[in-house]
Amino acid sequence: MQASIIGGSGYTGGELLRLLLGHPEVEIQQVTSRSLAGKLVTTSHPNLRKRTTLKYSHPDPLERCDVLFLCLPHGNAAAKAAEYMELATVVIDLSADFRLRDPADYPTWYGWEHPDTDLLSAAVYGLPELHREEIRSARYIANPGCMSTASILGLAPLVQAGLLDPAMPIVVEAKTGSSGSGGEPGPSSHHPERSGVIRTFRPTGHRHSGEVIQELALNGCKPKVSFSATSVEAVRGILTTAHAFTREPVTDKDLWQVYRAAYRDEPFVRLVKEASGIHRSPESKILSGTNFCDIGFEADPHSNRIVVLSAIDNLMKGAAGQAVQNMNIRCGFEETAGLEFLGLHPL
């Protein structure tokens, strides 16, 4: 399988390179970068030294391939998506440009009108746990956002089971590491401003809210979602804490049944709820470099509230790892191919 990466010099592109170089069914054909064209990919991804001698090429012109991964800034892929589809059998877009199905959602969450509504209606939201069958035949796969991935996976079983009170909002607080801001430095990611920080940078209106609202519209229910995002002093990782409210009281035993039924056959979802120990709940640190989503839950004995914890590596299950998982499903490979790394502990 010939695979190429457009925009390979950033953190997500580097993770894709790392994964595809170890994939048993893939040969990397082209990795592009306008600013680093002609230089070794190890210039920006030093962890790949002695693993590859690939060099960046300029994105003009692009070569034909089987699978094309787009690691472009938000807003860049939409205008050229039709051109990319002519170059590859399958396009996997890691930007936000085709994640929302309704064109009216783009002005709300992104502030711009979508230029290709025809392709928007054909694109498949690439969350395998909810859309595996659609992914198998998709030509354009929109890879989900990192905080939305963690939020949706944590909450979808509750919505599917019909447990939640539709009159009550779901409240989600997502904490994220600095790599989620990308490789280009800015005022908020400058070390003196980021070091030691716990900063809520988007109390309301975060663009991932649109994905969470869209994907939790299950069984005829469209729950209200209140989403906030906070930066913490970590490089990798997402931890979401969600508060959902039920119609009737539920117990932890009830929740075990719901989550086991939803995820018993999922290769990358683990239920983490131990009785004791420091790792009794999900935490993102031990997921670094893995494609797992760890989910924990607890019924509040004093109210009809459920607290759901979801942890991922934002560059893996939140980006490159999920993209490779989508490729595996679409191309008929083992879903876990190239994604077997279990993580390190301690780290």
N, C-alpha and C positions, 0 to 999 in steps of 0.2 A: 504494500500500500504506500503510495507516494503522498506525503503530507507536507504542506508548507505553512509558514507562519508569517502573517503580515503584521509588522510592528513588534519585532521580537526582542527589542533591547530593554524593555521594562521588566518589572518583577514578575508579572504574569507570563510574559513571553519566556523568561528564564525558567520558570517552573515547567512550562510546556516543553521546552527543549530538554530539560532533565528527564521528564517522564517519557517523551517520545524516543529519546536516545536509548532507553532501556526497554522499549516496547518490542515484543517478539515479532510483531506483524507489520512494523512501520519503518519506512526509510524516509528521512527528512530530505526534501528536495530543495527548498529555498527558505531562507529566513531573511526578512527585509528590515532595513533601518535606513532612513534618509540621512541621518547625521553620522552613522558609523559605517556606511557602505564601503566595502573593501577591507574592513578590519575583521579580525577573528571574533567570533561570538564570545570567546573567553575574555575579551576586553571588558565587557559589562557583566559577564557571568563567570567569575573566576573559579567557582566550584566545579566547572566542567573541564578544567585543565586536564590534559592527557586522556580525555574521554572523546574529544572531537576536534577536528581541524576545520570545521565549517567556518565560512566567512559570511558576513552580512552582504546582501546584495541590495541595490536600489530598487524600490518598488515599481519603477517604470523601466522596462516592461516587466509584467508578471508572467510566469510560466504556468502552463496547465498542470493540474495535479488531481489526485483523487479526493483528498480532504483538505480544505483550506480553513485555517484558524485565523480569525480576525482579533487582534489585540490592539485595537485602536481607541483613541479617546472618544468619549460619548459624543455623538452627533456626527462623527466622521464616516461611519459605515453606511448610514441610511442613504446618502446621496449616490453611492457607488455600488450598492448591494446587487443590482441587476448585472453589473459588469463582473462582479466577483462570481456570481452564479454561472456565468458563461465559462469560467475558468476551472470550475471544479464540480464534481458530482455532488459533493456535500459541503456546505459552508456552515461552520460553527462560529458564531459571533459572540465574543466575550464582552462586548459593550452592551449598553442598555437600549440600543436603538430599536430592537424588535421584541422587547420583553412584554410590552403591554399590547393587548389585542385591540383595544378600542382607540381609534385615532384621537378621540376627544380627550383621552387621558394625558397625552403628551404636553399640551399647553398647561395642564394642571400641575403635573409633576416635574416637567423639564423646561417649560417655558418656550417651546417651539412647536410649530406645526410639522407633522410627519410628511416627508416628501414622497413616500412610496406606500400608499395604503393598500395596493393590491398585494404586494409581497407581505405586508404586515398581517393580512388575513390568512396567508398561507404558512407563515412561520410558526414553528412549534416551540413552546416554552420548555426548555431542556432541564426539567427536574424529573429525573428518572422514576422516583418513587411515586409520582402522580401521573406521569405522561409517557411511560415506557413504550406502550404500544404505538402511540403517535410518533415517537422518536424513531422507531424501526423503519419507517418509510419516509421520513422528513428529508427535504432537500436543504432547508434553511433552519438551523437550530439556534434559538436565542438562549444563550447560557444565562442562568439566573444571577442576580446580585448576591453578594456574600451574606449580608445581614438578613435579606429576605429568605435565602435558603435556610438558614438556621431557624428563623421565625416560623416559616411555613411547615417545615418538617416537625417542629415541636408541637404545633397547634392543630395540624390537619386531622389527626386521629380523633380529637375531641369534637371537631365540627362534623366529621364523617359519622360519628356515633350518635349525633343529635343530642349531645349532653348540655350544650351551652344555652344560656338564656339570651335570646335575640335582642332583648331590650337593654342588655348591659354591654358596654364596650369591652374589647380585649385591649389590655394595656401592655405594651412591649417596650422594654428598655434594652437597647443593644449597646454593648461595650466593645470597642474595636481597637486593634493595634495600629501602629503607624504605617505599616506597609499597605494598608488599605487606601492610603492617599496617593500611592504610585511613586515612581522613581524621580519625578520632577520636584525639586524642593520649592517650598512656598513658605509664607510667614507662619502658618500654623504647624508646619513640619520641621522648621528650623530648630536645631537641637536645643538652644537655650529656651525656646518657647515650648518645646515638646517634653523635655526631660522633667520627670517627676509630676507630670500633669494628670489630672482627672478633670476633663473639660467637656461639658455637654455642649456640643457644637450645633446640634439641630434638635431643639426641644419639640418642634412641630414641623410638619411639611417635608420630612425627608423623602427623597424620591423612591426609596425602597418601599414606602407605604403603599404605593400603587400596586406593586407586585403582590404584597401580602394580602391586600383587599381582594385583588383579582383571583388569586389562587385559593383563598379560603371561601370563595363563593361556591360551596359544595352542597348538594342535596337541596337545592332551592333556597339556601340560606346565604345572605350577604352580610356578614357580621361587621359591626363598627370596630375600627382598629385605630387606636391611639398609639403612635410610634415615636420614640425618642432615641437619639444616638449620642453616645459619649466616647470620647477619646481617653485611652488609658496608656500608661507607660508599659507597652509591650510592642514588639515588632510584628509578630504574627498573632492571629487569633481573634475569634468572635465569641462572646458569651451573651446570649439573650436571656433575659428574665421576663417571662410573660405571666400576666395575671388574667385569668379567665373565670367567668362566673357561670354557675350551673343553675338549671331550673330547680333541681332537687339536690339534697345533700348526697355526696358520693364519698366513697372510701378509697384508700390506696389500693385495696384489693380490686375494686371496680376499675381503677385506672390501669393496673397491671393487665387486666383482661383486654382493655381497649388497645393499649400500646402493643402488646404481644400479637394481637390479631392483625394490627396494621403493619408491623415490621418484622414478623418472625422470619420471613424469607428474604429480607433486604440485606445485601452483602455489606453495605456501608453505614447502616444505622445500628447503634448499640444502645441498649437501655442500661442506664447507670443509676442505680439506687441502692446503695449499700446501707446496712444498719449502723455502721461505725467506720472510723478511719478518716484520714484527711482527704482521701479520694472518693468519698462516698457519693459525691455529686459530680456532674460533668464539669470539666475545666479544659480550657483550650490549650494550655501549655503542653500537655502530654499528647496532643494531637498534631503537633508541628510536623509537617511533611507528610501527613497521612490524608486519606480521603474519607475518613470517618466523620459522621455526625453523632455525637454522644448526647442522649436525651435523658433527662431526669424529671421527676414530677412529685408533687406532694399535695394532698388534699388538706385544706385548712379546717381543722376540727371546730373552729369557732365561727365559721361562715360558709357560704356556698362558693368559696373561692378555691381555684386550683392554681398552683404556681408551677410553671413549666420552665425548665432550664435546658438550653440547647447550646452546645459548643462545637465549633469547627475551626479548622485552619482556613482563614479567609483566602489564601492563595491556592488552596487545594480544593476541598469540597466547595469552597466559595468561588472558585475560578478555574484554574488549570486542571485540577484533578477531576472536577465534574465534567469539564469539556472532553477529557479523554474517556471518561465513563460513557458520555453520550456517543463518542465516536465508536467505542466498542459495541454498544447496543446497535447503532445504525449499520455498522459494517459486519455484524454477525460474529464478532470475536467474543471470547470469554469476557464477561462484564468487568471482571477484576484484573484483566491483563494490564500489566505495567503499573498497577496500583496496589501492589501487595505489601508495601512498606507499613510496618506496624507502629512506628514511632520509637522514641527513645525515652528511657527513664532511668536515672534522673537526667534532666536537661537544664 
